[in-house]
Amino acid sequence: MAMAKRCDRCKKYFQISENQPSAVTIAYADSSGRIHGRPDQYGGWRDLCPDCMDAFNVWMKEVQFVEG
């Protein structure tokens, strides 16, 4: 039996796949890469469908070289 989750971004249902991650969390890192705090302090884990996960990965690649 397949298990479905609901995307926290677009609210569509999607089937969970072992081959593709479907959850992200927000964390804050300093300039040396150390992560501060716990994931639940910043909103916890978010389940994303494959389309939203792809959009998130594109966004991460765009912002990873932005300097503060």
C-alpha positions as CSV (number, residue, x, y, z in Angstrom):
1,M,0.0,0.0,0.0
2,A,1.3,3.4,-0.9
3,M,1.5,6.3,1.5
4,A,0.5,9.8,0.5
5,K,1.4,13.1,2.1
6,R,0.1,16.6,1.5
7,C,2.5,19.3,0.3
8,D,2.9,22.1,2.8
9,R,3.5,24.6,0.0
10,C,1.0,23.9,-2.8
11,K,-1.4,21.6,-0.8
12,K,-1.4,18.8,-3.5
13,Y,-1.2,15.2,-2.4
14,F,1.8,13.2,-3.5
15,Q,3.1,9.7,-3.1
16,I,6.2,9.2,-0.9
17,S,9.2,7.9,-2.7
18,E,12.3,6.3,-1.1
19,N,14.4,7.6,-4.1
20,Q,13.6,11.3,-3.6
21,P,13.6,13.3,-0.4
22,S,10.4,15.1,0.3
23,A,11.1,17.1,3.5
24,V,13.1,20.2,4.2
25,T,13.7,22.3,7.4
26,I,15.0,25.8,7.9
27,A,18.2,26.4,9.9
28,Y,20.5,29.3,10.3
29,A,24.2,28.9,9.8
30,D,27.0,31.3,10.6
31,S,29.9,32.2,8.3
32,S,31.8,29.1,9.3
33,G,28.9,26.8,8.5
34,R,27.9,26.0,12.1
35,I,24.2,25.6,12.5
36,H,22.6,27.3,15.4
37,G,19.4,26.3,17.2
38,R,17.0,23.4,16.5
39,P,14.8,22.8,13.4
40,D,11.7,23.2,15.5
41,Q,12.7,26.7,16.5
42,Y,12.4,27.8,12.8
43,G,9.1,26.2,11.9
44,G,10.1,22.5,11.9
45,W,10.1,20.1,8.9
46,R,8.1,20.9,5.7
47,D,6.8,18.1,3.4
48,L,7.2,19.1,-0.3
49,C,5.8,17.4,-3.4
50,P,8.4,16.6,-6.2
51,D,7.5,19.8,-8.1
52,C,7.9,22.1,-5.0
53,M,11.1,20.2,-4.0
54,D,12.5,20.9,-7.5
55,A,11.6,24.6,-7.2
56,F,13.2,24.7,-3.8
57,N,16.4,23.2,-5.1
58,V,16.5,25.7,-8.0
59,W,16.0,28.5,-5.4
60,M,18.8,27.1,-3.2
61,K,21.2,27.0,-6.1
62,E,20.4,30.7,-6.9
63,V,20.9,32.0,-3.4
64,Q,23.8,29.9,-2.1
65,F,26.3,32.4,-3.6
66,V,24.6,35.5,-2.3
67,E,26.7,37.3,0.2
68,G,25.1,39.1,3.1
